[in-house]
Amino acid sequence: MEYLAQLYPHYGFERNRGYGTPEHLTALREHGPSLVHRCSFAPVKELSQKELWPDMCR
């Protein structure tokens, strides 16, 4: 996760380890999912269904 934190600094992976902390969820809303986010992760799935980031999980 520390390596991913270097590649994707917006998400705070070094602190939240990919869990849906408030910081992580805010970053998802502001920046959209990264290439390493799972489409099955509920917040990513929800954002893609709301058409906020439609190309990520289709």
HTML snippet that shows the backbone in 3Dmol.js (N, CA, C, O; Angstrom):
<script src="https://3Dmol.org/build/3Dmol-min.js"></script>
<div id="view" style="width:600px;height:400px;position:relative"></div>
<script>
const pdb = `
ATOM      1  N   MET A   1       0.813  -1.187   0.000  1.00  0.00           N
ATOM      2  CA  MET A   1       0.000   0.000   0.000  1.00  0.00           C
ATOM      3  C   MET A   1       0.863   1.261   0.000  1.00  0.00           C
ATOM      4  O   MET A   1       0.453   2.297  -0.523  1.00  0.00           O
ATOM      5  N   GLU A   2       2.039   1.174   0.577  1.00  0.00           N
ATOM      6  CA  GLU A   2       2.916   2.350   0.558  1.00  0.00           C
ATOM      7  C   GLU A   2       3.357   2.676  -0.868  1.00  0.00           C
ATOM      8  O   GLU A   2       3.481   3.849  -1.223  1.00  0.00           O
ATOM      9  N   TYR A   3       3.594   1.654  -1.685  1.00  0.00           N
ATOM     10  CA  TYR A   3       3.938   1.879  -3.089  1.00  0.00           C
ATOM     11  C   TYR A   3       2.759   2.524  -3.822  1.00  0.00           C
ATOM     12  O   TYR A   3       2.943   3.476  -4.581  1.00  0.00           O
ATOM     13  N   LEU A   4       1.555   2.006  -3.596  1.00  0.00           N
ATOM     14  CA  LEU A   4       0.369   2.575  -4.230  1.00  0.00           C
ATOM     15  C   LEU A   4       0.143   4.013  -3.774  1.00  0.00           C
ATOM     16  O   LEU A   4      -0.337   4.845  -4.544  1.00  0.00           O
ATOM     17  N   ALA A   5       0.486   4.299  -2.534  1.00  0.00           N
ATOM     18  CA  ALA A   5       0.354   5.665  -2.018  1.00  0.00           C
ATOM     19  C   ALA A   5       1.259   6.621  -2.792  1.00  0.00           C
ATOM     20  O   ALA A   5       0.914   7.789  -2.972  1.00  0.00           O
ATOM     21  N   GLN A   6       2.401   6.142  -3.245  1.00  0.00           N
ATOM     22  CA  GLN A   6       3.298   6.983  -4.045  1.00  0.00           C
ATOM     23  C   GLN A   6       2.716   7.216  -5.434  1.00  0.00           C
ATOM     24  O   GLN A   6       2.843   8.306  -5.991  1.00  0.00           O
ATOM     25  N   LEU A   7       2.080   6.191  -5.991  1.00  0.00           N
ATOM     26  CA  LEU A   7       1.487   6.317  -7.323  1.00  0.00           C
ATOM     27  C   LEU A   7       0.206   7.142  -7.314  1.00  0.00           C
ATOM     28  O   LEU A   7      -0.073   7.890  -8.251  1.00  0.00           O
ATOM     29  N   TYR A   8      -0.566   6.995  -6.242  1.00  0.00           N
ATOM     30  CA  TYR A   8      -1.873   7.648  -6.121  1.00  0.00           C
ATOM     31  C   TYR A   8      -1.949   8.395  -4.791  1.00  0.00           C
ATOM     32  O   TYR A   8      -2.624   7.936  -3.869  1.00  0.00           O
ATOM     33  N   PRO A   9      -1.275   9.530  -4.673  1.00  0.00           N
ATOM     34  CA  PRO A   9      -1.166  10.208  -3.379  1.00  0.00           C
ATOM     35  C   PRO A   9      -2.477  10.777  -2.838  1.00  0.00           C
ATOM     36  O   PRO A   9      -2.575  11.033  -1.638  1.00  0.00           O
ATOM     37  N   HIS A  10      -3.478  10.979  -3.679  1.00  0.00           N
ATOM     38  CA  HIS A  10      -4.732  11.592  -3.233  1.00  0.00           C
ATOM     39  C   HIS A  10      -5.510  10.738  -2.238  1.00  0.00           C
ATOM     40  O   HIS A  10      -6.293  11.266  -1.449  1.00  0.00           O
ATOM     41  N   TYR A  11      -5.302   9.436  -2.269  1.00  0.00           N
ATOM     42  CA  TYR A  11      -6.186   8.522  -1.534  1.00  0.00           C
ATOM     43  C   TYR A  11      -5.715   8.169  -0.129  1.00  0.00           C
ATOM     44  O   TYR A  11      -6.477   7.566   0.627  1.00  0.00           O
ATOM     45  N   GLY A  12      -4.505   8.516   0.243  1.00  0.00           N
ATOM     46  CA  GLY A  12      -4.017   8.227   1.588  1.00  0.00           C
ATOM     47  C   GLY A  12      -3.843   6.748   1.880  1.00  0.00           C
ATOM     48  O   GLY A  12      -4.025   6.319   3.019  1.00  0.00           O
ATOM     49  N   PHE A  13      -3.490   5.957   0.865  1.00  0.00           N
ATOM     50  CA  PHE A  13      -3.351   4.507   1.048  1.00  0.00           C
ATOM     51  C   PHE A  13      -2.361   4.142   2.156  1.00  0.00           C
ATOM     52  O   PHE A  13      -2.512   3.107   2.806  1.00  0.00           O
ATOM     53  N   GLU A  14      -1.357   4.981   2.371  1.00  0.00           N
ATOM     54  CA  GLU A  14      -0.369   4.671   3.406  1.00  0.00           C
ATOM     55  C   GLU A  14      -0.983   4.771   4.800  1.00  0.00           C
ATOM     56  O   GLU A  14      -0.446   4.212   5.756  1.00  0.00           O
ATOM     57  N   ARG A  15      -2.090   5.470   4.916  1.00  0.00           N
ATOM     58  CA  ARG A  15      -2.753   5.621   6.218  1.00  0.00           C
ATOM     59  C   ARG A  15      -3.986   4.737   6.359  1.00  0.00           C
ATOM     60  O   ARG A  15      -4.230   4.188   7.434  1.00  0.00           O
ATOM     61  N   ASN A  16      -4.766   4.591   5.293  1.00  0.00           N
ATOM     62  CA  ASN A  16      -6.037   3.874   5.428  1.00  0.00           C
ATOM     63  C   ASN A  16      -6.012   2.450   4.883  1.00  0.00           C
ATOM     64  O   ASN A  16      -6.977   1.702   5.042  1.00  0.00           O
ATOM     65  N   ARG A  17      -4.914   2.082   4.245  1.00  0.00           N
ATOM     66  CA  ARG A  17      -4.755   0.735   3.688  1.00  0.00           C
ATOM     67  C   ARG A  17      -5.894   0.324   2.754  1.00  0.00           C
ATOM     68  O   ARG A  17      -6.158  -0.864   2.569  1.00  0.00           O
ATOM     69  N   GLY A  18      -6.567   1.322   2.165  1.00  0.00           N
ATOM     70  CA  GLY A  18      -7.619   1.045   1.201  1.00  0.00           C
ATOM     71  C   GLY A  18      -9.002   0.920   1.804  1.00  0.00           C
ATOM     72  O   GLY A  18      -9.978   0.703   1.087  1.00  0.00           O
ATOM     73  N   TYR A  19      -9.092   1.055   3.113  1.00  0.00           N
ATOM     74  CA  TYR A  19     -10.411   0.986   3.742  1.00  0.00           C
ATOM     75  C   TYR A  19     -11.155   2.296   3.516  1.00  0.00           C
ATOM     76  O   TYR A  19     -10.539   3.327   3.246  1.00  0.00           O
ATOM     77  N   GLY A  20     -12.460   2.255   3.625  1.00  0.00           N
ATOM     78  CA  GLY A  20     -13.308   3.401   3.342  1.00  0.00           C
ATOM     79  C   GLY A  20     -13.354   4.426   4.457  1.00  0.00           C
ATOM     80  O   GLY A  20     -14.420   4.705   5.007  1.00  0.00           O
ATOM     81  N   THR A  21     -12.214   4.982   4.789  1.00  0.00           N
ATOM     82  CA  THR A  21     -12.170   6.037   5.797  1.00  0.00           C
ATOM     83  C   THR A  21     -12.768   7.314   5.210  1.00  0.00           C
ATOM     84  O   THR A  21     -12.891   7.425   3.990  1.00  0.00           O
ATOM     85  N   PRO A  22     -13.137   8.269   6.041  1.00  0.00           N
ATOM     86  CA  PRO A  22     -13.662   9.527   5.500  1.00  0.00           C
ATOM     87  C   PRO A  22     -12.712  10.186   4.503  1.00  0.00           C
ATOM     88  O   PRO A  22     -13.153  10.715   3.483  1.00  0.00           O
ATOM     89  N   GLU A  23     -11.420  10.158   4.791  1.00  0.00           N
ATOM     90  CA  GLU A  23     -10.421  10.725   3.874  1.00  0.00           C
ATOM     91  C   GLU A  23     -10.459  10.022   2.517  1.00  0.00           C
ATOM     92  O   GLU A  23     -10.436  10.672   1.473  1.00  0.00           O
ATOM     93  N   HIS A  24     -10.515   8.715   2.541  1.00  0.00           N
ATOM     94  CA  HIS A  24     -10.520   7.921   1.310  1.00  0.00           C
ATOM     95  C   HIS A  24     -11.791   8.189   0.508  1.00  0.00           C
ATOM     96  O   HIS A  24     -11.726   8.357  -0.709  1.00  0.00           O
ATOM     97  N   LEU A  25     -12.926   8.229   1.165  1.00  0.00           N
ATOM     98  CA  LEU A  25     -14.190   8.459   0.475  1.00  0.00           C
ATOM     99  C   LEU A  25     -14.250   9.852  -0.130  1.00  0.00           C
ATOM    100  O   LEU A  25     -14.785  10.034  -1.223  1.00  0.00           O
ATOM    101  N   THR A  26     -13.709  10.829   0.571  1.00  0.00           N
ATOM    102  CA  THR A  26     -13.648  12.187   0.024  1.00  0.00           C
ATOM    103  C   THR A  26     -12.783  12.215  -1.229  1.00  0.00           C
ATOM    104  O   THR A  26     -13.144  12.843  -2.225  1.00  0.00           O
ATOM    105  N   ALA A  27     -11.643  11.535  -1.177  1.00  0.00           N
ATOM    106  CA  ALA A  27     -10.758  11.483  -2.348  1.00  0.00           C
ATOM    107  C   ALA A  27     -11.442  10.805  -3.524  1.00  0.00           C
ATOM    108  O   ALA A  27     -11.270  11.233  -4.665  1.00  0.00           O
ATOM    109  N   LEU A  28     -12.209   9.764  -3.269  1.00  0.00           N
ATOM    110  CA  LEU A  28     -12.935   9.096  -4.353  1.00  0.00           C
ATOM    111  C   LEU A  28     -13.929  10.051  -5.007  1.00  0.00           C
ATOM    112  O   LEU A  28     -14.028  10.100  -6.233  1.00  0.00           O
ATOM    113  N   ARG A  29     -14.655  10.800  -4.204  1.00  0.00           N
ATOM    114  CA  ARG A  29     -15.627  11.751  -4.763  1.00  0.00           C
ATOM    115  C   ARG A  29     -14.936  12.864  -5.545  1.00  0.00           C
ATOM    116  O   ARG A  29     -15.432  13.296  -6.585  1.00  0.00           O
ATOM    117  N   GLU A  30     -13.797  13.324  -5.047  1.00  0.00           N
ATOM    118  CA  GLU A  30     -13.109  14.444  -5.691  1.00  0.00           C
ATOM    119  C   GLU A  30     -12.303  14.039  -6.917  1.00  0.00           C
ATOM    120  O   GLU A  30     -12.247  14.780  -7.899  1.00  0.00           O
ATOM    121  N   HIS A  31     -11.674  12.857  -6.863  1.00  0.00           N
ATOM    122  CA  HIS A  31     -10.740  12.462  -7.917  1.00  0.00           C
ATOM    123  C   HIS A  31     -11.202  11.262  -8.730  1.00  0.00           C
ATOM    124  O   HIS A  31     -10.594  10.926  -9.747  1.00  0.00           O
ATOM    125  N   GLY A  32     -12.271  10.618  -8.288  1.00  0.00           N
ATOM    126  CA  GLY A  32     -12.719   9.402  -8.950  1.00  0.00           C
ATOM    127  C   GLY A  32     -11.836   8.244  -8.560  1.00  0.00           C
ATOM    128  O   GLY A  32     -10.802   8.441  -7.922  1.00  0.00           O
ATOM    129  N   PRO A  33     -12.224   7.042  -8.928  1.00  0.00           N
ATOM    130  CA  PRO A  33     -11.423   5.866  -8.599  1.00  0.00           C
ATOM    131  C   PRO A  33     -10.131   5.826  -9.400  1.00  0.00           C
ATOM    132  O   PRO A  33     -10.063   6.309 -10.531  1.00  0.00           O
ATOM    133  N   SER A  34      -9.114   5.243  -8.792  1.00  0.00           N
ATOM    134  CA  SER A  34      -7.855   5.022  -9.508  1.00  0.00           C
ATOM    135  C   SER A  34      -7.946   3.689 -10.244  1.00  0.00           C
ATOM    136  O   SER A  34      -8.941   2.973 -10.135  1.00  0.00           O
ATOM    137  N   LEU A  35      -6.919   3.376 -10.976  1.00  0.00           N
ATOM    138  CA  LEU A  35      -6.899   2.102 -11.699  1.00  0.00           C
ATOM    139  C   LEU A  35      -6.804   0.900 -10.768  1.00  0.00           C
ATOM    140  O   LEU A  35      -7.054  -0.227 -11.194  1.00  0.00           O
ATOM    141  N   VAL A  36      -6.448   1.118  -9.510  1.00  0.00           N
ATOM    142  CA  VAL A  36      -6.317  -0.009  -8.577  1.00  0.00           C
ATOM    143  C   VAL A  36      -7.555  -0.199  -7.704  1.00  0.00           C
ATOM    144  O   VAL A  36      -7.623  -1.160  -6.937  1.00  0.00           O
ATOM    145  N   HIS A  37      -8.520   0.687  -7.806  1.00  0.00           N
ATOM    146  CA  HIS A  37      -9.752   0.504  -7.032  1.00  0.00           C
ATOM    147  C   HIS A  37     -10.590  -0.613  -7.656  1.00  0.00           C
ATOM    148  O   HIS A  37     -10.697  -0.728  -8.877  1.00  0.00           O
ATOM    149  N   ARG A  38     -11.178  -1.427  -6.785  1.00  0.00           N
ATOM    150  CA  ARG A  38     -12.057  -2.503  -7.248  1.00  0.00           C
ATOM    151  C   ARG A  38     -13.447  -1.933  -7.525  1.00  0.00           C
ATOM    152  O   ARG A  38     -13.970  -1.139  -6.743  1.00  0.00           O
ATOM    153  N   CYS A  39     -14.023  -2.337  -8.622  1.00  0.00           N
ATOM    154  CA  CYS A  39     -15.386  -1.908  -8.937  1.00  0.00           C
ATOM    155  C   CYS A  39     -16.388  -2.510  -7.960  1.00  0.00           C
ATOM    156  O   CYS A  39     -17.497  -1.993  -7.822  1.00  0.00           O
ATOM    157  N   SER A  40     -16.023  -3.583  -7.288  1.00  0.00           N
ATOM    158  CA  SER A  40     -16.919  -4.187  -6.307  1.00  0.00           C
ATOM    159  C   SER A  40     -16.865  -3.467  -4.956  1.00  0.00           C
ATOM    160  O   SER A  40     -17.678  -3.753  -4.078  1.00  0.00           O
ATOM    161  N   PHE A  41     -15.912  -2.531  -4.777  1.00  0.00           N
ATOM    162  CA  PHE A  41     -15.838  -1.725  -3.560  1.00  0.00           C
ATOM    163  C   PHE A  41     -17.057  -0.810  -3.575  1.00  0.00           C
ATOM    164  O   PHE A  41     -17.215   0.001  -4.487  1.00  0.00           O
ATOM    165  N   ALA A  42     -17.910  -0.935  -2.580  1.00  0.00           N
ATOM    166  CA  ALA A  42     -19.216  -0.275  -2.590  1.00  0.00           C
ATOM    167  C   ALA A  42     -19.168   1.206  -2.966  1.00  0.00           C
ATOM    168  O   ALA A  42     -19.976   1.630  -3.793  1.00  0.00           O
ATOM    169  N   PRO A  43     -18.274   2.010  -2.409  1.00  0.00           N
ATOM    170  CA  PRO A  43     -18.259   3.427  -2.814  1.00  0.00           C
ATOM    171  C   PRO A  43     -17.934   3.631  -4.291  1.00  0.00           C
ATOM    172  O   PRO A  43     -18.485   4.535  -4.919  1.00  0.00           O
ATOM    173  N   VAL A  44     -17.065   2.822  -4.846  1.00  0.00           N
ATOM    174  CA  VAL A  44     -16.739   2.934  -6.276  1.00  0.00           C
ATOM    175  C   VAL A  44     -17.946   2.521  -7.110  1.00  0.00           C
ATOM    176  O   VAL A  44     -18.291   3.183  -8.089  1.00  0.00           O
ATOM    177  N   LYS A  45     -18.577   1.432  -6.718  1.00  0.00           N
ATOM    178  CA  LYS A  45     -19.753   0.954  -7.431  1.00  0.00           C
ATOM    179  C   LYS A  45     -20.861   2.006  -7.399  1.00  0.00           C
ATOM    180  O   LYS A  45     -21.511   2.268  -8.411  1.00  0.00           O
ATOM    181  N   GLU A  46     -21.066   2.599  -6.233  1.00  0.00           N
ATOM    182  CA  GLU A  46     -22.095   3.630  -6.085  1.00  0.00           C
ATOM    183  C   GLU A  46     -21.802   4.839  -6.965  1.00  0.00           C
ATOM    184  O   GLU A  46     -22.702   5.354  -7.628  1.00  0.00           O
ATOM    185  N   LEU A  47     -20.560   5.295  -6.977  1.00  0.00           N
ATOM    186  CA  LEU A  47     -20.193   6.441  -7.805  1.00  0.00           C
ATOM    187  C   LEU A  47     -20.380   6.148  -9.285  1.00  0.00           C
ATOM    188  O   LEU A  47     -20.823   7.016 -10.037  1.00  0.00           O
ATOM    189  N   SER A  48     -20.050   4.939  -9.707  1.00  0.00           N
ATOM    190  CA  SER A  48     -20.196   4.606 -11.126  1.00  0.00           C
ATOM    191  C   SER A  48     -21.667   4.497 -11.503  1.00  0.00           C
ATOM    192  O   SER A  48     -22.036   4.824 -12.631  1.00  0.00           O
ATOM    193  N   GLN A  49     -22.509   4.045 -10.587  1.00  0.00           N
ATOM    194  CA  GLN A  49     -23.942   3.942 -10.873  1.00  0.00           C
ATOM    195  C   GLN A  49     -24.607   5.307 -10.921  1.00  0.00           C
ATOM    196  O   GLN A  49     -25.611   5.484 -11.611  1.00  0.00           O
ATOM    197  N   LYS A  50     -24.058   6.272 -10.196  1.00  0.00           N
ATOM    198  CA  LYS A  50     -24.607   7.629 -10.203  1.00  0.00           C
ATOM    199  C   LYS A  50     -24.119   8.424 -11.404  1.00  0.00           C
ATOM    200  O   LYS A  50     -24.413   9.612 -11.532  1.00  0.00           O
ATOM    201  N   GLU A  51     -23.379   7.772 -12.274  1.00  0.00           N
ATOM    202  CA  GLU A  51     -22.847   8.414 -13.477  1.00  0.00           C
ATOM    203  C   GLU A  51     -21.790   9.469 -13.172  1.00  0.00           C
ATOM    204  O   GLU A  51     -21.470  10.282 -14.040  1.00  0.00           O
ATOM    205  N   LEU A  52     -21.242   9.474 -11.962  1.00  0.00           N
ATOM    206  CA  LEU A  52     -20.174  10.424 -11.662  1.00  0.00           C
ATOM    207  C   LEU A  52     -18.874  10.011 -12.343  1.00  0.00           C
ATOM    208  O   LEU A  52     -18.116  10.859 -12.814  1.00  0.00           O
ATOM    209  N   TRP A  53     -18.624   8.722 -12.393  1.00  0.00           N
ATOM    210  CA  TRP A  53     -17.421   8.193 -13.041  1.00  0.00           C
ATOM    211  C   TRP A  53     -17.843   6.973 -13.879  1.00  0.00           C
ATOM    212  O   TRP A  53     -17.433   5.852 -13.581  1.00  0.00           O
ATOM    213  N   PRO A  54     -18.651   7.183 -14.913  1.00  0.00           N
ATOM    214  CA  PRO A  54     -19.276   6.066 -15.617  1.00  0.00           C
ATOM    215  C   PRO A  54     -18.334   5.131 -16.359  1.00  0.00           C
ATOM    216  O   PRO A  54     -18.696   3.980 -16.604  1.00  0.00           O
ATOM    217  N   ASP A  55     -17.155   5.578 -16.720  1.00  0.00           N
ATOM    218  CA  ASP A  55     -16.277   4.744 -17.535  1.00  0.00           C
ATOM    219  C   ASP A  55     -15.441   3.753 -16.707  1.00  0.00           C
ATOM    220  O   ASP A  55     -14.826   2.848 -17.271  1.00  0.00           O
ATOM    221  N   MET A  56     -15.414   3.912 -15.410  1.00  0.00           N
ATOM    222  CA  MET A  56     -14.518   3.093 -14.593  1.00  0.00           C
ATOM    223  C   MET A  56     -14.955   1.651 -14.460  1.00  0.00           C
ATOM    224  O   MET A  56     -14.107   0.760 -14.446  1.00  0.00           O
ATOM    225  N   CYS A  57     -16.235   1.392 -14.364  1.00  0.00           N
ATOM    226  CA  CYS A  57     -16.689   0.036 -14.035  1.00  0.00           C
ATOM    227  C   CYS A  57     -17.665  -0.527 -15.052  1.00  0.00           C
ATOM    228  O   CYS A  57     -18.576  -1.278 -14.705  1.00  0.00           O
ATOM    229  N   ARG A  58     -17.472  -0.165 -16.282  1.00  0.00           N
ATOM    230  CA  ARG A  58     -18.372  -0.706 -17.309  1.00  0.00           C
ATOM    231  C   ARG A  58     -17.611  -1.410 -18.365  1.00  0.00           C
ATOM    232  O   ARG A  58     -18.203  -1.929 -19.311  1.00  0.00           O
TER     233      ARG A  58
END
`;
const viewer = $3Dmol.createViewer("view");
viewer.addModel(pdb, "pdb");
viewer.setStyle({}, {cartoon: {color: "spectrum"}});
viewer.zoomTo();
viewer.render();
</script>
